[in-house]
Amino acid sequence: MERCIECGSKHADYLPHDITNMYYHLKFYETHRRALQWIDAFRHCDQGIFDDIQNGLYGKGINLYDPIPLNAELPDHSAH
């Protein structure tokens, strides 16, 4: 598995980007001039994974467009 060009971590293409990777936060800010939001990390995922993460975030009171804190973790999506 090669490193993702977006987040710099090794993960399957269908999985979310690594939101714990500082490289991802910095590269995203440099490119978009805004903080990384939850939706940015998993909008490319298949619908099942997307729905699992979205429901996990909503269950924690997190909006998809909230900025991602540097110490954040994605909700578990291992059911897929």
Summary of the structure (lengths in Angstrom):
residues: 80
radius of gyration: 12.0
end to end distance: 18.9
largest distance: 34.0
contacts: 204
relative contact order: 0.19
helix: 36%
strand: 5%
